[in-house]
Amino acid sequence: MEAYTGFAEVYDLFMDNVPYEEWSQYLISLLEEYGITSGLVLELGCGTGKMTRLLDQAGYELIGIDRSEEMLQIAKEAEGDREDILYLLQDMREFELYGTVRAVVSVCDSINYILEEEELVQIFKLVNNYLDPGGIFIFDMNTLYKYREILGENTICENREEGSFIWENFYDDKDRINQYDLTLFVEEPDSPGLYRKYEETHFQRGYELTHIKELLQQAGMTFTAAYDAFTREPVKADSERIYVVAQEKGK
C-alpha cells in the first residue's frame, strides 16, 4: 500500500512532537564537519518538506524527492511564493537528476522503508552516482533495538481535541520487519464534531550497522561514521536511532 496518501494532509498535525529545528541543526553540523556549508543538497523522502525548508533557510539549495504526490503538494503549498526548492515526484529507488549535488540527506527513518537489500544497494549506487567527487551522504535509521524493545507489539494512542490516533506495531524478528497499522480520526474543519477516519499500513525493516556498511561498500561508497542520533557518540546497543555518514568513493 502506498504510504502517506490518505492522511498526508494531517501528517504534520500528528508529527508536531518531532523537534525538526533541533534535528536540522544536528544535520547541518554534520554537513559543516565535511566542509559543506552551501551548495546543492538532495533530500530523499522529503515528505511535507519541513526539513527541506529548514535546510533551505540555512543557505543550501534544495531538491526534495518523495513518492507521495499528496505530501509534495503540501510541501509546495507550505513554501508559498518563494519556490526556492525543486520538488520531484520520484521513487528513491530509481530517482534521476540532471546533475550532481554536494550532499544527499535522508531523515525520519525513510531508509527503513526499503525492505529489500537489493533495493537499498540500488539507492546507495544512485546516491554515489549523483554526488560530487567526495560528496557526502547522511541518513538516519531506526535500529533493531527500537523495533524489538520499544515499538514491537506495542500500541500507541493519543487523544486530542482536533483528533485522535491509534498506532499498532507488529514486529517480525525473523524478517526484521515492523508493521505499523495507523488509524486516525480527524475533525472536519467545516463540521465541528464530525470526524473523518484515515487508515494506512506501513512496513519498515531494521538493519544491523555492520550490514549497512557492507551494502554501502557493495554500492561503491565509503563508510565514514555512525553515531547515536544527535550526538557524536558511537552507536550503542540501546541506540534507538542512528545517523550514518558515507562518502562518494569515485565513479
C-alpha positions as CSV (number, residue, x, y, z in Angstrom):
1,M,0.0,0.0,0.0
2,E,1.2,3.5,-0.8
3,A,2.5,5.2,2.3
4,Y,1.3,8.7,3.3
5,T,-1.5,9.0,0.8
6,G,-4.9,9.2,2.6
7,F,-3.7,11.2,5.6
8,A,-0.9,13.2,4.1
9,E,-3.0,16.3,4.9
10,V,-2.9,15.5,8.6
11,Y,0.6,14.1,8.8
12,D,2.2,17.3,10.3
13,L,-0.6,17.5,12.9
14,F,0.4,14.3,14.5
15,M,4.2,14.8,13.9
16,D,4.3,18.1,15.8
17,N,6.3,16.4,18.6
18,V,9.3,16.0,16.3
19,P,11.8,18.7,17.0
20,Y,12.7,19.4,13.4
21,E,14.7,22.5,14.2
22,E,16.9,20.6,16.6
23,W,17.3,17.8,14.1
24,S,18.2,20.2,11.3
25,Q,20.9,21.8,13.5
26,Y,22.4,18.4,14.0
27,L,22.2,17.6,10.3
28,I,23.8,20.9,9.4
29,S,26.6,20.4,11.9
30,L,27.4,17.1,10.2
31,L,27.4,18.7,6.8
32,E,29.7,21.5,8.0
33,E,32.0,19.0,9.5
34,Y,32.7,17.8,5.9
35,G,33.0,21.3,4.6
36,I,29.6,21.6,3.1
37,T,28.2,25.0,4.1
38,S,26.4,25.8,0.9
39,G,25.5,24.4,-2.5
40,L,23.1,21.9,-3.8
41,V,21.7,19.3,-1.4
42,L,19.2,16.5,-2.2
43,E,16.8,15.2,0.4
44,L,15.4,11.7,-0.2
45,G,11.9,11.1,1.3
46,C,11.3,14.7,2.0
47,G,7.6,14.3,2.8
48,T,5.9,17.6,3.6
49,G,9.2,19.4,3.3
50,K,9.8,20.5,6.9
51,M,13.4,19.5,7.0
52,T,13.8,20.6,3.4
53,R,12.7,24.2,4.2
54,L,14.9,24.4,7.3
55,L,18.0,23.4,5.2
56,D,16.9,25.9,2.5
57,Q,16.7,28.6,5.2
58,A,20.2,27.7,6.3
59,G,21.6,28.7,2.9
60,Y,21.6,25.4,1.0
61,E,19.9,24.9,-2.4
62,L,17.5,22.1,-2.0
63,I,16.0,19.3,-4.2
64,G,13.3,17.3,-2.4
65,I,12.3,13.9,-3.7
66,D,9.3,11.9,-2.5
67,R,7.0,9.2,-3.9
68,S,3.8,10.7,-2.4
69,E,2.2,13.3,-4.6
70,E,0.0,14.4,-1.7
71,M,2.9,15.0,0.6
72,L,4.7,17.0,-2.1
73,Q,1.7,19.1,-2.7
74,I,1.6,20.1,0.9
75,A,5.4,20.9,0.8
76,K,4.9,23.1,-2.2
77,E,1.9,24.9,-0.6
78,A,4.0,25.5,2.6
79,E,6.8,27.1,0.6
80,G,4.3,29.7,-0.6
81,D,5.5,32.1,-3.3
82,R,9.2,31.6,-2.7
83,E,9.6,28.5,-4.9
84,D,13.3,28.1,-4.0
85,I,13.1,24.4,-3.6
86,L,12.8,21.9,-6.5
87,Y,10.4,19.1,-5.5
88,L,10.4,16.0,-7.6
89,L,7.8,13.2,-7.6
90,Q,10.1,10.2,-7.7
91,D,10.7,6.9,-6.0
92,M,14.1,7.0,-4.2
93,R,14.8,3.5,-5.6
94,E,15.0,4.9,-9.1
95,F,15.5,8.7,-8.8
96,E,17.0,10.7,-11.6
97,L,18.7,14.2,-11.5
98,Y,20.1,16.4,-14.2
99,G,23.5,16.8,-12.5
100,T,25.4,16.1,-9.3
101,V,24.9,17.5,-5.8
102,R,27.3,18.3,-2.9
103,A,25.3,16.1,-0.4
104,V,22.4,13.8,-0.1
105,V,20.4,13.5,3.1
106,S,17.5,11.3,4.3
107,V,15.9,11.6,7.7
108,C,12.8,10.5,9.7
109,D,13.7,6.8,9.0
110,S,12.9,7.0,5.3
111,I,15.6,4.4,4.6
112,N,13.9,1.9,6.9
113,Y,11.0,1.8,4.4
114,I,13.3,0.0,2.0
115,L,12.6,-3.7,2.7
116,E,14.9,-5.4,0.2
117,E,18.7,-5.4,0.3
118,E,19.0,-5.2,-3.4
119,E,16.9,-2.0,-3.5
120,L,18.9,-0.5,-0.7
121,V,22.1,-1.1,-2.7
122,Q,20.5,0.4,-5.7
123,I,19.7,3.6,-3.8
124,F,23.3,3.7,-2.5
125,K,24.6,3.3,-6.1
126,L,22.3,6.2,-7.3
127,V,23.4,8.4,-4.4
128,N,27.1,7.7,-5.2
129,N,26.4,8.4,-8.9
130,Y,24.8,11.8,-8.3
131,L,27.2,13.1,-5.6
132,D,30.0,15.5,-6.5
133,P,33.5,13.9,-6.1
134,G,34.0,13.4,-2.3
135,G,30.3,14.3,-1.7
136,I,28.6,13.2,1.5
137,F,25.5,11.0,2.2
138,I,23.9,11.4,5.6
139,F,20.9,9.3,6.6
140,D,19.2,8.2,9.8
141,M,17.7,4.8,10.7
142,N,15.6,3.2,13.4
143,T,17.5,0.4,15.0
144,L,16.6,-3.2,15.6
145,Y,16.7,-2.4,19.3
146,K,13.9,0.1,18.8
147,Y,11.7,-2.3,16.8
148,R,12.3,-5.2,19.3
149,E,12.2,-3.4,22.6
150,I,10.3,-0.1,22.1
151,L,7.8,-0.4,19.2
152,G,7.2,-4.1,18.5
153,E,3.9,-5.5,19.8
154,N,3.0,-2.1,21.4
155,T,0.1,0.2,20.7
156,I,0.5,3.9,21.0
157,C,-2.6,6.1,21.3
158,E,-3.2,9.8,21.6
159,N,-6.5,11.7,22.0
160,R,-6.7,15.4,21.2
161,E,-9.5,17.8,20.7
162,E,-8.7,18.1,17.0
163,G,-8.3,14.3,16.5
164,S,-7.0,11.0,17.8
165,F,-4.7,8.3,16.5
166,I,-4.1,4.6,17.2
167,W,-0.7,3.3,16.2
168,E,-0.4,-0.5,16.4
169,N,3.0,-2.2,15.9
170,F,3.7,-5.8,15.0
171,Y,7.4,-6.8,14.7
172,D,8.6,-10.0,12.9
173,D,12.1,-10.7,14.3
174,K,12.8,-13.3,11.7
175,D,12.4,-10.9,8.7
176,R,13.2,-7.9,10.9
177,I,10.1,-6.1,9.6
178,N,7.9,-3.8,11.7
179,Q,4.3,-3.4,10.6
180,Y,2.6,-0.2,11.5
181,D,-1.2,-0.1,11.4
182,L,-2.3,3.5,11.7
183,T,-5.8,4.7,12.3
184,L,-6.6,8.4,12.7
185,F,-9.8,10.3,13.5
186,V,-9.5,14.0,12.5
187,E,-12.2,16.6,12.9
188,E,-13.6,18.1,9.7
189,P,-12.7,21.8,9.7
190,D,-16.2,22.8,8.4
191,S,-18.1,20.4,10.5
192,P,-17.3,20.6,14.2
193,G,-18.0,17.3,16.0
194,L,-17.7,15.3,12.7
195,Y,-14.5,13.2,12.4
196,R,-13.0,11.6,9.3
197,K,-11.3,8.2,9.7
198,Y,-8.0,7.5,8.0
199,E,-6.3,4.1,7.8
200,E,-2.9,3.1,6.4
201,T,-0.5,0.2,6.9
202,H,3.3,0.8,6.7
203,F,6.3,-1.5,6.8
204,Q,9.8,-0.8,7.9
205,R,12.9,-3.0,8.1
206,G,15.7,-2.9,10.6
207,Y,19.3,-3.4,9.6
208,E,22.5,-4.1,11.6
209,L,25.1,-1.4,11.2
210,T,27.6,-3.9,10.0
211,H,25.2,-4.9,7.3
212,I,24.7,-1.3,6.2
213,K,28.5,-0.9,5.9
214,E,28.6,-4.0,3.7
215,L,25.8,-2.7,1.4
216,L,27.5,0.8,1.1
217,Q,30.7,-1.0,0.1
218,Q,28.8,-3.0,-2.5
219,A,27.4,0.2,-3.9
220,G,30.9,1.7,-4.2
221,M,30.6,4.1,-1.3
222,T,33.0,4.7,1.6
223,F,31.5,4.3,5.1
224,T,32.8,7.3,7.2
225,A,31.0,7.3,10.5
226,A,27.9,6.3,12.5
227,Y,26.6,8.0,15.6
228,D,24.0,7.5,18.3
229,A,21.4,10.0,17.0
230,F,22.0,13.7,17.7
231,T,25.4,13.1,19.4
232,R,28.9,12.3,18.3
233,E,28.9,9.2,20.4
234,P,29.3,5.8,18.8
235,V,26.3,3.6,18.2
236,K,25.3,1.8,21.4
237,A,23.4,-1.5,22.0
238,D,20.4,0.5,23.1
239,S,20.5,3.3,20.5
240,E,17.0,3.8,19.1
241,R,18.1,5.9,16.1
242,I,21.4,6.2,14.4
243,Y,23.0,8.5,11.8
244,V,25.2,7.1,9.1
245,V,27.7,9.2,7.1
246,A,29.1,7.8,3.8
247,Q,31.2,9.4,1.1
248,E,31.4,9.3,-2.7
249,K,34.3,7.0,-3.5
250,G,34.9,7.8,-7.1
251,K,32.8,7.0,-10.2
